[in-house]
């Protein structure tokens, strides 16, 4: 029987963190419980007991990845000081974080979860991509002045910014070419400031 309390046990939290680190290094596409359990100092039986199923474990790993994403969004919002900083300023801060080498593993896991939620909308990844889009659009909306935030043009502008950031991120992850992708993002941001 899976643990159902709202407060996870210390062991479950520890194993989730280890499984998350494992997923950052190895991805989720071919996740097998035996190698994972061996690598994190557990057993498949314990993982099934704590997480209910392999899908349950994957859902919790993705939730953990989303928590890192939300922490980033919160940091950007705090840096703005609670006032609308503007789309260009917030997008520039976001791109700086996205382009940093130390975030590659998390971002590859994010892309994997995003893509899997599109091709398997009822599986472990259900809703991951949609929730991510909502999270980022919400942050971008907070960067806009109230009059722009509630307009159709404001929604279109922040959707455009998100599309540019996501496209540049995918390109950066595929090629490793930070200079070219950063130049493209900066070109777009200049058009926002104009």
C-alpha positions in Angstrom: 0.0 0.0 0.0 1.4 3.4 -0.9 2.0 6.1 1.6 -0.9 8.4 1.6 -0.2 11.0 4.2 0.2 14.6 3.1 3.6 14.8 4.9 6.1 12.4 3.3 8.3 10.3 5.5 11.9 11.4 5.8 12.9 8.2 3.9 10.5 9.0 1.1 11.7 12.6 0.8 15.3 11.4 0.8 14.7 8.8 -1.9 12.7 11.3 -4.0 15.6 13.7 -3.9 18.0 10.9 -4.9 15.7 9.8 -7.7 15.4 13.4 -8.9 19.2 13.7 -9.0 19.4 10.4 -10.9 16.8 11.6 -13.4 18.7 14.8 -13.9 21.7 12.7 -15.0 19.9 9.9 -16.8 16.5 11.3 -17.9 13.2 9.5 -17.5 12.6 8.0 -21.0 14.0 4.6 -20.2 13.7 4.7 -16.4 13.8 1.2 -14.9 13.2 0.7 -11.2 16.0 -1.8 -10.6 18.9 0.3 -11.8 17.4 3.4 -10.2 16.9 1.7 -6.9 20.4 0.3 -7.0 21.9 3.7 -7.8 20.0 5.5 -5.0 20.5 2.9 -2.3 17.0 1.4 -2.2 15.1 -1.5 -3.7 12.3 -1.7 -6.3 10.0 -3.0 -3.6 10.6 0.0 -1.3 10.1 2.4 -4.2 6.8 0.8 -5.1 5.7 0.9 -1.4 6.5 4.6 -1.0 5.4 5.9 -4.5 2.7 3.4 -5.3 4.0 2.6 -8.8 6.6 3.6 -11.3 4.2 6.2 -12.7 3.7 7.6 -9.2 7.4 8.0 -8.8 7.7 9.7 -12.2 4.9 12.1 -11.2 6.8 13.0 -8.0 10.1 13.5 -9.8 8.3 15.8 -12.3 6.7 17.7 -9.4 10.1 18.1 -7.9 11.5 19.4 -11.2 8.5 21.8 -11.3 9.3 23.0 -7.8 12.8 24.0 -9.0 11.2 25.9 -11.9 8.7 27.6 -9.6 11.6 28.6 -7.3 13.3 30.3 -10.3 10.1 32.1 -11.2 9.7 33.3 -7.6 13.3 34.6 -7.5 12.7 36.6 -10.7 9.5 38.0 -9.2 11.3 39.0 -6.0 14.1 40.6 -8.0 11.5 42.8 -9.6 10.6 44.1 -6.1 6.9 43.4 -6.5 6.4 46.0 -9.2 6.0 45.3 -13.0 9.6 45.2 -14.3 8.6 44.9 -17.9 8.6 42.0 -20.2 12.1 42.7 -21.6 13.7 42.9 -18.2 12.1 39.7 -16.9 12.8 37.8 -20.1 16.4 38.9 -19.9 16.7 37.6 -16.3 15.0 34.4 -17.3 17.3 33.8 -20.3 20.3 34.4 -18.1 19.2 31.6 -15.9 18.1 29.3 -18.8 21.5 29.8 -20.6 23.6 29.0 -17.5 25.6 25.8 -17.8 24.7 24.6 -14.3 21.0 24.3 -15.2 21.4 22.1 -18.3 20.5 18.8 -16.5 17.3 20.3 -15.1 16.3 21.9 -18.4 16.8 18.6 -20.3 14.6 16.9 -17.7 12.1 19.7 -18.2 12.1 19.3 -22.0 11.7 15.6 -21.6 8.7 16.0 -19.2 7.2 18.7 -21.5 7.4 16.5 -24.6 6.2 13.4 -22.9 3.2 15.2 -21.5 2.2 16.1 -25.1 2.6 12.6 -26.5 1.2 10.8 -23.5 -1.4 13.2 -22.0 -3.0 10.6 -19.7 0.3 9.1 -18.4 2.7 10.0 -15.7 3.4 13.3 -17.4 -0.2 14.4 -17.7 -0.6 18.2 -17.4 3.1 18.9 -17.0 3.5 21.0 -20.2 0.2 22.9 -19.7 1.1 23.7 -16.1 4.5 24.9 -17.2 3.1 27.3 -19.8 0.6 28.7 -17.2 3.5 29.2 -14.7 5.6 31.1 -17.1 2.8 33.2 -18.6 1.8 34.1 -15.0 5.3 35.4 -14.3 5.4 37.3 -17.5 2.0 38.8 -16.9 3.2 40.1 -13.5 6.0 41.9 -15.3 3.5 43.9 -17.4 1.7 47.1 -16.3 -1.9 46.3 -15.2 -3.4 48.0 -18.3 -1.3 45.8 -20.6 -1.6 42.7 -18.5 -5.4 42.4 -19.0 -5.4 43.2 -22.7 -5.4 40.8 -25.6 -2.2 42.6 -26.9 -0.6 42.0 -23.5 -1.4 38.3 -23.6 -0.1 38.1 -27.2 3.2 39.9 -26.2 3.9 37.6 -23.3 3.0 34.5 -25.3 5.5 35.7 -28.0 8.2 36.2 -25.3 7.6 32.7 -24.0 7.8 31.2 -27.5 11.1 33.0 -28.1 12.6 31.9 -24.8 11.4 28.3 -25.2 12.6 28.1 -28.8 16.0 29.6 -28.0 16.3 27.1 -25.0 15.5 24.1 -27.2 18.1 25.3 -29.7 20.7 25.9 -27.0 20.1 22.5 -25.5 20.4 20.9 -29.0 23.5 22.8 -30.1 25.2 24.2 -27.0 25.6 27.5 -29.0 25.0 30.0 -26.2 26.4 33.0 -28.1 24.1 32.6 -31.1 21.0 31.8 -29.1 21.7 34.7 -26.6 22.1 37.1 -29.6 18.8 36.0 -30.9 17.1 36.5 -27.6 18.7 39.9 -27.2 17.5 40.9 -30.6 14.0 40.0 -29.7 14.3 41.9 -26.4 15.5 45.0 -28.2 12.3 44.9 -30.3 10.3 44.8 -27.1 12.0 47.8 -25.7 11.6 49.8 -28.9 
